[in-house]
Amino acid sequence: MFRSLACACVMAAALLPAAKAADTPGAEAMVGHRAAYRLVLDKAREGANLARAEGVMLYEVVDACDGWATRQRFQLQLTDKDGTEVDTTSDYSTYETKDGSSIRFSLTQATGGAVSQRVAGEARLTPDGGLARYTEPESKEEKLPKGTILPMVHTIRSLAAARAGTKLLTVPLFDGTSADGAQDTTTVLGAWTPPQASARLPGLANLGSARMRIAFFERKTDTGDSGGASAPDYEVGLRYYQNGVADEMNMDFGEFTVNGKIEELAIFPDPC
């Protein structure tokens, strides 16, 4: 579950960049921004001992001209049917080069105020896949499969695919939220929506958008086969605007789902 909490906004991964508004979604269309989201329980599945879930997520991406610096801070309070409350938090940061060739990453997760996991290191991609080198939770290396991409590249490709009318994007994704290397992902893309004057946030009113749902699967490294045929470890649905801002999301943790809605948005000026 905690890996899922971190992945949720790599939104998204995840899971988002900076610059000049463009007619087509691409690296040049992304914008640096800071967004605050309110998280509330959507539904708990039958048998889940959960009465309430609420929290916040703060996401920031800064254009560093040759790369994207991101930070996501996540806090979720879960209350079971007996009234017991548990706080879960994560602090996740990355630096991803704009050519999509390398990433530095750091993740700290805590439950009830006690650190439950730390993951840190760097990864470099090559035509044959690449290599992730970890310093936390232990020093080790993990090979990355051929075709692996990084979070920002995934966002850009997903938006471009939706604009082109593509319905499905399937790729290995490495985001540094686990010490196990890359995950397989399947992204189901909705139709491209033209600008809507009724957009809740004025800064998004003149931009096209698309809804998408990303499923994350454990990679079956023993055979090299994709995990896409099995049930996903985690799923997240989002509405992305062409500048990389997501205003709505739905995170599926298995026993329950949580909705996220943007409450505040600040767009950063282009520094380059």
Stockholm file with secondary structure:
# STOCKHOLM 1.0

chainA/1-272         MFRSLACACVMAAALLPAAKAADTPGAEAMVGHRAAYRLVLDKAREGANLARAEGVMLYEVVDACDGWATRQRFQLQLTDKDGTEVDTTSDYSTYETKDGSSIRFSLTQATGGAVSQRVAGEARLTPDGGLARYTEPESKEEKLPKGTILPMVHTIRSLAAARAGTKLLTVPLFDGTSADGAQDTTTVLGAWTPPQASARLPGLANLGSARMRIAFFERKTDTGDSGGASAPDYEVGLRYYQNGVADEMNMDFGEFTVNGKIEELAIFPDPC
#=GR chainA/1-272 SS CHHHHHHTTSTTCCCCCCCCCCSSCSGGGCCCEEEEEEEEEEEECTTCCCSEEEEEEEEEEEECSSEEEEEEEEEEEEECTTCCEEEEEEEEEEEEETTSSEEEEEEEEEETTEEEEEEEEEEEEETTEEEEEEEESSSEEEECCTTCBCHHHHHHHHHHHHHTTCCEEEEEECCSSSTTCCEEEEEEECCCBCCCTTCSSGGGTTSCEEEEEEEEECCBTTTTBCGGGSCCSEEEEEEEETTSCEEEEEEECSSEEEEEEEEEEEECCCCC
#=GC SS_cons         CHHHHHHTTSTTCCCCCCCCCCSSCSGGGCCCEEEEEEEEEEEECTTCCCSEEEEEEEEEEEECSSEEEEEEEEEEEEECTTCCEEEEEEEEEEEEETTSSEEEEEEEEEETTEEEEEEEEEEEEETTEEEEEEEESSSEEEECCTTCBCHHHHHHHHHHHHHTTCCEEEEEECCSSSTTCCEEEEEEECCCBCCCTTCSSGGGTTSCEEEEEEEEECCBTTTTBCGGGSCCSEEEEEEEETTSCEEEEEEECSSEEEEEEEEEEEECCCCC
//
